[in-house]
Amino acid sequence: MISRDHDFLKYKEHSRRPPLKISTSIDVIKVSEFTIREATIPQIQTIFKQNKLTSKSLVEFYIHEIRKLNPIYRAVIKVNQDAIHEAKKADEERKDNAPESRFGFAYALLNSMVPRDAGVVKKLRESGAIILGKASMSEWAHFRSSLAPNGWNARTKQAVNPYVETADPCGSSTRSAISVATNMVTVSLGTETDGSLLCPSSANSVVGIKPTLGLTSRAGVIPISPGQDTVGSVTDSVYVLDAIVGFDEDDAVTTRKASKYIPHGGYLKHLKPGGLNRKRLGIVRDYPNFGFGNDTETLNKFKKHFITLRQSGATLIDNLNVTNYDYIMPMFLGETIAILAEFKISLKAYLKELVDSPVRSLADVIAFDKKFANVEKLKEYPQDLFLEAEKTNGIRELEKEALKNLTRASKLGFEKLMKENKLDALVTPYSSGSLGLVFQVDMTKTGLLMATKFRKPSPIKDHQLSGDYVVENLDESLNHILDLCDVG
């Protein structure tokens, strides 16, 4: 599943295929010791090679699951009408042993037409993946209204957390996580400016990774902030990461800088047992934005996992002190100032590239929402963020200072903490903040999921992924969520 990229199906609509018809009713495909419902990428690849499963059967299974589950969880906004055709082609190529490369946002963009696939979608096709469909997300990446709940948008309404129906499913790449958590798809992509990948991964119990800015292309992605937007995955992460990283001429400046950090041969080969041996992991306990604060329940849940980390060979540097915390935190207050201005500029540039679109600027989108206020639920969820962004007039001194403060805060806080203590990663609860890997470790008394996050300094390098192999097997009880190879 893809969320917050451009509507790639619109650009392929010339095919005009009839509605999908599933030839057989598939409940659960059983293959030896596991079922397709919980299968990982390497397991699927193995049974493909053993001729125990076809791409067509797999795609039909997932479409069946989408039809059954999507009315409940509202995760998928569109199914690729070409998916079964592409699956048949993949089966033929595999049989011939000559594979070829192949792999909803808002109502205001419903009739838009894009010039090409998003950069990451293009790379997925080239890696041999089949695009099953498009995941929906929070309205305008949760940047239209400060009052709208996570996981709501006008087209698909409120997304539902599959573990606790009344719980916050988080966002904004809400449905990318839900579609994987409910086994409507093997893997999915989402985008993040500030928490939009990691938070829904946490809330819906899937593994998620937020890559270094520029490691993946943002071309074709509806933007918020060019200084923070990045595309990542929410399960089987290292396989997907290998497929989507790299230079893209449509996002040349950022991807060229980050491409030099991609290890030769990719990340997968660095995924091995013993990866935590001699790694230095930092723990901050007393600060609410970095550590546990006064949350003793969460801290007590984590203690057994600290033991497991030590038993796996890691050195835990505990009770770290953020010496200039009170000086750093006010610097983050300028983030909204910067993002509002960046959003207006970036959205106009994105809309300008569309082949056809009813809207060409933020002002047009605001007018569209006002015209269809009932459908957009403006009374309940006013477009206050849009209106504030429209008031901005480029990146001026105020915005420049805000951007400088964000850079200073990172250098004086997280980066300084990492360098001074010679850390390989910072282990924190919850899912907000910098780039990193997030996955579940436990549940609260109410059944809500708790996550741990491995924060890593930019850029992500080859050796930094190997330690996660062991971390993802902290507890036997997590095996249904975290597979040995589901690492990012």
C-alpha positions as CSV (number, residue, x, y, z in Angstrom):
1,M,0.0,0.0,0.0
2,I,1.1,3.6,-0.7
3,S,-0.1,6.6,1.1
4,R,0.4,10.3,0.4
5,D,2.0,9.7,-2.9
6,H,0.3,11.0,-6.0
7,D,-2.7,9.1,-7.4
8,F,-0.7,6.6,-9.5
9,L,-3.8,4.8,-10.6
10,K,-5.2,8.0,-12.2
11,Y,-2.2,8.1,-14.5
12,K,-2.8,4.5,-15.7
13,E,-6.6,4.9,-16.2
14,H,-6.3,4.6,-20.0
15,S,-6.4,0.8,-19.5
16,R,-10.0,1.1,-18.2
17,R,-10.1,-2.5,-16.9
18,P,-13.4,-3.9,-15.7
19,P,-14.1,-4.4,-12.0
20,L,-11.9,-7.0,-10.4
21,K,-13.3,-10.5,-10.3
22,I,-11.8,-13.0,-7.9
23,S,-11.9,-16.5,-9.4
24,T,-11.8,-18.3,-6.0
25,S,-12.9,-17.5,-2.5
26,I,-9.7,-17.7,-0.4
27,D,-9.9,-17.8,3.4
28,V,-6.4,-18.7,4.6
29,I,-3.7,-20.0,2.3
30,K,-1.8,-22.6,4.3
31,V,1.8,-23.4,3.4
32,S,3.5,-25.9,5.7
33,E,4.2,-24.2,9.0
34,F,2.8,-20.8,8.4
35,T,-0.2,-19.1,6.7
36,I,-0.1,-16.3,4.1
37,R,-2.1,-14.1,6.5
38,E,1.0,-13.7,8.7
39,A,3.7,-14.4,6.1
40,T,6.8,-12.2,5.7
41,I,8.6,-11.3,2.5
42,P,11.3,-14.0,2.7
43,Q,8.6,-16.6,3.5
44,I,6.6,-15.6,0.4
45,Q,9.8,-15.5,-1.7
46,T,10.6,-19.1,-0.6
47,I,7.2,-20.5,-1.5
48,F,7.2,-18.7,-4.8
49,K,10.5,-20.6,-5.6
50,Q,8.9,-23.9,-4.4
51,N,5.9,-23.3,-6.7
52,K,3.6,-23.6,-3.8
53,L,2.1,-20.1,-4.4
54,T,1.5,-17.8,-7.4
55,S,1.5,-14.0,-7.4
56,K,-2.0,-14.2,-8.8
57,S,-3.3,-16.2,-5.8
58,L,-1.5,-13.9,-3.4
59,V,-3.0,-10.8,-4.9
60,E,-6.5,-12.4,-5.0
61,F,-6.1,-13.3,-1.3
62,Y,-5.3,-9.7,-0.4
63,I,-8.1,-8.3,-2.5
64,H,-10.4,-10.7,-0.7
65,E,-9.2,-9.5,2.7
66,I,-9.6,-5.9,1.6
67,R,-13.2,-6.5,0.6
68,K,-13.9,-8.3,3.9
69,L,-12.0,-6.0,6.3
70,N,-11.9,-2.6,4.7
71,P,-15.5,-1.7,5.5
72,I,-14.6,-2.1,9.2
73,Y,-11.1,-0.5,9.4
74,R,-11.3,2.0,6.4
75,A,-7.7,1.6,5.5
76,V,-7.6,1.2,1.7
77,I,-8.9,4.1,-0.5
78,K,-8.4,2.4,-3.9
79,V,-7.4,-1.0,-5.2
80,N,-5.2,-1.1,-8.3
81,Q,-7.4,-2.5,-11.1
82,D,-4.2,-3.8,-12.9
83,A,-3.0,-5.8,-9.8
84,I,-4.2,-9.2,-11.0
85,H,-3.0,-8.6,-14.5
86,E,0.4,-7.6,-13.2
87,A,0.4,-10.7,-10.9
88,K,-0.2,-13.0,-13.9
89,K,2.6,-11.3,-15.7
90,A,4.9,-11.9,-12.7
91,D,3.9,-15.6,-12.7
92,E,4.7,-16.0,-16.4
93,E,8.1,-14.3,-15.9
94,R,9.0,-16.5,-13.0
95,K,8.0,-19.6,-15.0
96,D,10.2,-18.5,-17.9
97,N,13.0,-17.7,-15.4
98,A,13.4,-14.3,-17.1
99,P,12.0,-11.7,-14.7
100,E,11.5,-8.1,-15.7
101,S,11.5,-5.0,-13.5
102,R,8.1,-4.0,-12.3
103,F,6.7,-3.2,-9.1
104,G,-6.9,9.5,-1.9
105,F,-6.2,11.7,-0.5
106,A,-8.6,14.7,-0.3
107,Y,-11.8,15.4,-2.4
108,A,-10.0,18.5,-3.8
109,L,-7.6,16.2,-5.6
110,L,-10.1,13.6,-6.7
111,N,-10.0,14.4,-10.4
112,S,-6.3,15.3,-10.5
113,M,-4.0,13.5,-13.0
114,V,-0.4,13.1,-12.3
115,P,2.5,13.0,-14.9
116,R,4.2,9.9,-13.5
117,D,4.6,7.5,-10.6
118,A,6.1,8.8,-7.4
119,G,9.8,8.1,-7.2
120,V,9.4,5.4,-4.6
121,V,6.6,3.7,-6.5
122,K,8.8,3.7,-9.6
123,K,11.6,2.0,-7.6
124,L,9.1,-0.6,-6.2
125,R,8.0,-1.5,-9.7
126,E,11.6,-1.8,-10.8
127,S,12.3,-4.2,-7.9
128,G,9.5,-6.5,-9.0
129,A,6.8,-5.5,-6.6
130,I,3.1,-5.4,-7.5
131,I,1.3,-2.2,-6.3
132,L,-1.9,-3.6,-4.8
133,G,-3.6,-0.3,-4.0
134,K,-3.5,3.0,-2.3
135,A,-3.9,3.5,1.4
136,S,-5.9,6.5,2.7
137,M,-4.6,8.7,5.5
138,S,-5.5,11.6,7.8
139,E,-6.9,14.5,5.9
140,W,-4.1,16.4,4.2
141,A,-1.5,14.6,6.3
142,H,-3.3,15.9,9.4
143,F,-2.3,19.5,8.4
144,R,-5.7,21.0,7.5
145,S,-7.2,21.2,11.0
146,S,-5.8,21.1,14.5
147,L,-9.2,19.7,15.7
148,A,-9.5,16.7,13.3
149,P,-8.8,13.3,14.9
150,N,-6.0,11.1,13.7
151,G,-7.1,8.8,10.9
152,W,-10.0,10.9,9.7
153,N,-10.5,12.2,6.2
154,A,-13.6,13.3,4.3
155,R,-13.5,10.5,1.7
156,T,-13.1,7.4,4.0
157,K,-14.2,8.9,7.3
158,Q,-12.6,7.7,10.6
159,A,-10.0,4.8,10.5
160,V,-10.3,2.2,13.2
161,N,-7.5,0.9,15.4
162,P,-7.6,-2.9,14.9
163,Y,-6.6,-3.7,18.5
164,V,-8.8,-1.3,20.5
165,E,-11.6,0.2,18.5
166,T,-11.9,3.3,20.6
167,A,-8.1,3.9,20.7
168,D,-6.3,6.6,18.7
169,P,-4.9,4.9,15.5
170,C,-2.5,7.8,15.2
171,G,-1.4,9.4,11.9
172,S,-1.0,10.7,9.4
173,S,0.0,7.5,7.6
174,T,-2.7,5.8,9.6
175,R,-4.0,3.4,7.1
176,S,-0.7,2.3,5.8
177,A,-0.2,0.8,9.3
178,I,-3.7,-0.5,9.6
179,S,-3.6,-2.3,6.2
180,V,-0.6,-4.3,7.4
181,A,-1.8,-4.9,10.9
182,T,-5.0,-6.4,9.6
183,N,-3.2,-8.4,6.9
184,M,-4.7,-6.7,3.9
185,V,-1.3,-6.4,2.4
186,T,2.3,-7.7,3.0
187,V,4.0,-4.3,3.3
188,S,3.1,-0.7,2.9
189,L,4.6,2.7,2.5
190,G,3.8,6.0,4.3
191,T,5.3,9.4,4.7
192,E,6.4,11.4,7.7
193,T,7.1,15.0,8.5
194,D,6.9,14.7,12.3
195,G,5.6,11.4,13.6
196,S,3.4,10.3,10.7
197,L,5.1,7.0,10.1
198,L,6.3,6.1,13.6
199,C,3.2,7.0,15.5
200,P,0.7,4.9,13.5
201,S,3.3,2.0,13.5
202,S,3.3,2.2,17.2
203,A,-0.5,2.5,17.7
204,N,-1.3,-0.3,15.3
205,S,1.5,-2.8,16.3
206,V,3.7,-2.9,13.2
207,V,7.4,-2.3,12.6
208,G,8.1,1.1,11.1
209,I,11.1,3.0,9.9
210,K,11.6,6.7,9.3
211,P,14.7,7.0,7.0
212,T,17.2,9.8,6.9
213,L,16.0,12.8,4.9
214,G,17.0,12.2,1.3
215,L,17.6,8.5,1.6
216,T,14.3,8.0,-0.2
217,S,12.8,10.2,-2.9
218,R,9.9,12.6,-2.1
219,A,9.1,13.2,-5.8
220,G,5.4,12.8,-6.4
221,V,4.6,12.9,-2.6
222,I,2.1,15.6,-1.5
223,P,4.4,17.8,0.6
224,I,4.3,19.6,3.9
225,S,7.9,20.5,4.7
226,P,10.9,19.8,2.3
227,G,13.2,20.0,5.3
228,Q,11.4,17.2,7.1
229,D,9.4,15.1,4.7
230,T,10.6,11.5,4.1
231,V,9.1,8.2,2.9
232,G,9.4,5.0,4.9
233,S,7.9,1.6,5.4
234,V,5.9,0.0,8.2
235,T,6.8,-3.7,8.0
236,D,9.4,-6.1,6.5
237,S,11.2,-2.8,6.6
238,V,14.7,-3.6,5.4
239,Y,13.5,-5.3,2.2
240,V,11.4,-2.3,1.4
241,L,14.1,0.1,2.4
242,D,16.6,-1.6,0.0
243,A,14.0,-1.3,-2.8
244,I,13.2,2.4,-2.4
245,V,16.5,4.1,-1.4
246,G,18.7,5.9,-3.8
247,F,19.1,8.8,-6.2
248,D,16.0,10.1,-8.0
249,E,16.4,12.9,-10.6
250,D,13.0,14.2,-9.7
251,D,14.3,14.8,-6.1
252,A,17.9,15.2,-7.1
253,V,19.3,17.6,-4.4
254,T,18.3,15.6,-1.3
255,T,18.7,12.1,-2.8
256,R,22.2,12.8,-4.2
257,K,23.5,13.9,-0.8
258,A,22.1,10.9,1.0
259,S,22.9,8.3,-1.6
260,K,26.6,8.1,-0.6
261,Y,25.6,6.6,2.7
262,I,23.8,3.6,1.2
263,P,26.0,0.5,1.7
264,H,27.2,-1.4,-1.3
265,G,24.9,-4.3,-1.9
266,G,22.2,-2.9,0.3
267,Y,21.1,-3.1,3.9
268,L,19.9,-6.7,4.0
269,K,23.3,-8.3,4.2
270,H,24.0,-6.4,7.4
271,L,21.0,-8.0,9.1
272,K,22.5,-10.8,11.2
273,P,22.4,-12.4,14.7
274,G,24.7,-10.9,17.3
275,G,24.2,-7.4,15.9
276,L,23.8,-5.9,19.4
277,N,27.1,-7.2,20.6
278,R,29.3,-4.3,21.9
279,K,26.7,-1.7,20.8
280,R,26.2,1.3,23.2
281,L,22.5,2.1,23.8
282,G,21.5,5.2,25.7
283,I,18.5,5.5,28.0
284,V,17.1,8.8,29.2
285,R,14.7,8.4,32.1
286,D,13.7,11.8,33.5
287,Y,12.8,13.9,30.5
288,P,9.3,13.6,29.0
289,N,10.3,14.4,25.4
290,F,13.3,12.0,25.4
291,G,12.5,9.4,28.1
292,F,9.9,8.2,30.5
293,G,9.3,11.3,32.6
294,N,6.9,10.3,35.4
295,D,5.4,7.3,33.5
296,T,6.4,4.6,36.0
297,E,4.0,2.1,34.4
298,T,5.8,2.3,31.1
299,L,9.3,2.2,32.7
300,N,8.4,-0.9,34.7
301,K,7.3,-2.6,31.4
302,F,10.6,-1.8,29.8
303,K,12.9,-3.1,32.6
304,K,12.6,-6.7,31.4
305,H,13.6,-5.6,27.9
306,F,16.6,-3.7,29.3
307,I,17.7,-7.0,30.7
308,T,17.3,-8.7,27.3
309,L,19.3,-6.0,25.6
310,R,22.2,-6.6,28.0
311,Q,21.9,-10.4,27.6
312,S,22.2,-9.8,23.8
313,G,25.6,-8.1,24.3
314,A,24.6,-4.5,24.3
315,T,26.0,-2.0,26.8
316,L,23.3,0.2,28.3
317,I,24.3,3.7,29.2
318,D,21.5,4.5,31.7
319,N,20.1,7.7,33.3
320,L,21.6,10.0,30.7
321,N,21.5,13.7,31.5
322,V,20.4,16.3,28.9
323,T,22.4,19.2,30.4
324,N,20.8,22.0,28.4
325,Y,17.3,20.6,28.2
326,D,15.6,23.8,29.4
327,Y,17.5,25.8,26.8
328,I,16.8,23.4,23.9
329,M,13.1,22.8,24.2
330,P,11.9,26.4,23.5
331,M,13.7,26.2,20.2
332,F,11.1,23.6,18.9
333,L,8.3,26.1,19.3
334,G,9.3,27.6,15.9
335,E,8.6,24.4,14.1
336,T,5.0,25.4,13.2
337,I,6.1,28.8,12.0
338,A,8.5,27.2,9.5
339,I,6.2,24.4,8.4
340,L,3.3,26.7,7.6
341,A,5.4,28.7,5.2
342,E,7.0,25.6,3.7
343,F,3.7,23.9,3.2
344,K,2.2,26.8,1.1
345,I,5.3,27.0,-1.1
346,S,5.7,23.2,-1.5
347,L,2.0,22.5,-2.2
348,K,1.9,25.1,-5.0
349,A,5.0,23.4,-6.6
350,Y,3.4,20.0,-6.3
351,L,0.0,21.1,-7.8
352,K,1.8,22.9,-10.6
353,E,3.2,19.6,-11.9
354,L,-0.1,17.8,-12.1
355,V,-1.3,17.2,-15.7
356,D,-4.9,18.1,-14.7
357,S,-6.2,19.4,-11.4
358,P,-9.2,21.4,-10.1
359,V,-6.9,23.1,-7.6
360,R,-3.5,24.8,-8.3
361,S,-2.8,26.6,-5.0
362,L,-3.5,26.4,-1.3
363,A,-6.0,29.2,-1.8
364,D,-7.8,27.0,-4.3
365,V,-8.0,24.1,-1.8
366,I,-9.3,26.4,0.9
367,A,-12.0,27.7,-1.5
368,F,-12.9,24.1,-2.5
369,D,-13.3,23.1,1.1
370,K,-15.6,26.1,1.8
371,K,-17.7,25.3,-1.2
372,F,-18.2,21.7,0.0
373,A,-18.2,22.5,3.7
374,N,-20.7,19.9,4.7
375,V,-18.8,17.0,3.0
376,E,-15.5,18.4,4.4
377,K,-17.1,18.8,7.9
378,L,-15.6,22.3,8.3
379,K,-17.9,23.0,11.2
380,E,-16.4,20.2,13.2
381,Y,-12.9,20.4,11.8
382,P,-12.2,23.9,10.6
383,Q,-9.2,24.5,8.3
384,D,-7.3,26.6,10.7
385,L,-3.9,25.3,9.7
386,F,-4.6,26.0,6.0
387,L,-5.7,29.5,6.8
388,E,-2.6,30.2,8.9
389,A,-0.4,28.8,6.1
390,E,-2.2,31.0,3.5
391,K,-1.2,34.1,5.5
392,T,2.5,33.4,5.1
393,N,4.5,35.1,2.4
394,G,7.6,32.9,1.7
395,I,10.6,32.1,3.9
396,R,11.4,35.5,5.5
397,E,13.5,36.3,8.6
398,L,11.0,34.9,11.0
399,E,10.9,31.5,9.2
400,K,14.7,31.5,8.7
401,E,15.3,32.0,12.4
402,A,12.8,29.2,13.2
403,L,14.6,26.8,10.9
404,K,18.0,27.7,12.4
405,N,16.6,27.1,15.9
406,L,15.4,23.6,14.8
407,T,18.9,22.8,13.6
408,R,20.5,24.1,16.8
409,A,18.1,22.1,18.9
410,S,19.0,18.9,17.2
411,K,22.8,19.6,17.4
412,L,22.7,20.7,21.0
413,G,20.3,18.0,22.1
414,F,20.0,14.6,20.4
415,E,23.3,14.8,18.4
416,K,25.3,16.1,21.3
417,L,23.9,13.4,23.6
418,M,24.9,10.7,21.0
419,K,28.4,12.0,20.4
420,E,29.4,12.7,24.0
421,N,28.3,9.3,25.2
422,K,29.5,7.5,22.0
423,L,26.1,5.9,21.5
424,D,25.0,3.7,18.6
425,A,21.3,4.4,19.3
426,L,19.0,6.0,21.9
427,V,16.3,3.7,23.2
428,T,13.1,5.6,24.1
429,P,9.5,4.8,24.7
430,Y,6.7,6.1,22.5
431,S,7.2,7.0,18.8
432,S,7.6,10.8,18.4
433,G,10.8,12.6,17.4
434,S,13.7,11.9,15.1
435,L,14.3,9.2,12.5
436,G,14.5,5.7,13.7
437,L,12.9,2.2,14.0
438,V,9.8,1.7,16.1
439,F,8.1,-1.6,17.2
440,Q,5.9,-2.9,20.0
441,V,7.1,-4.2,23.3
442,D,4.1,-4.5,25.5
443,M,0.5,-3.5,26.3
444,T,-1.0,-1.3,28.9
445,K,-3.7,-2.5,31.3
446,T,-6.4,-1.1,28.9
447,G,-5.0,-3.1,26.0
448,L,-3.3,-0.1,24.3
449,L,0.0,-0.9,22.7
450,M,3.3,0.5,23.9
451,A,6.3,1.0,21.6
452,T,10.0,1.3,21.9
453,K,12.0,3.4,19.5
454,F,15.6,3.2,18.4
455,R,16.6,6.7,17.5
456,K,19.6,7.0,15.3
457,P,21.7,9.9,14.1
458,S,21.5,10.9,10.5
459,P,22.5,9.3,8.2
460,I,21.5,5.7,8.7
461,K,24.6,3.6,7.9
462,D,24.9,-0.1,7.2
463,H,26.1,-1.3,10.6
464,Q,23.4,0.6,12.4
465,L,20.7,-1.8,11.1
466,S,22.4,-5.1,12.2
467,G,21.6,-4.5,15.9
468,D,17.9,-4.4,15.3
469,Y,17.9,-8.1,14.2
470,V,18.3,-9.1,17.8
471,V,16.2,-6.3,19.2
472,E,13.2,-7.5,17.3
473,N,13.4,-10.8,19.1
474,L,13.3,-9.4,22.6
475,D,10.6,-11.7,23.8
476,E,9.1,-14.9,22.4
477,S,5.6,-13.4,23.0
478,L,6.3,-10.9,20.2
479,N,6.9,-13.4,17.5
480,H,3.4,-12.9,16.0
481,I,4.3,-9.2,15.5
482,L,8.0,-9.2,14.8
483,D,9.6,-11.7,12.5
484,L,13.3,-12.3,12.4
485,C,13.6,-10.6,9.1
486,D,11.0,-7.8,9.6
487,V,13.8,-5.3,10.4
488,G,14.4,-1.7,9.2
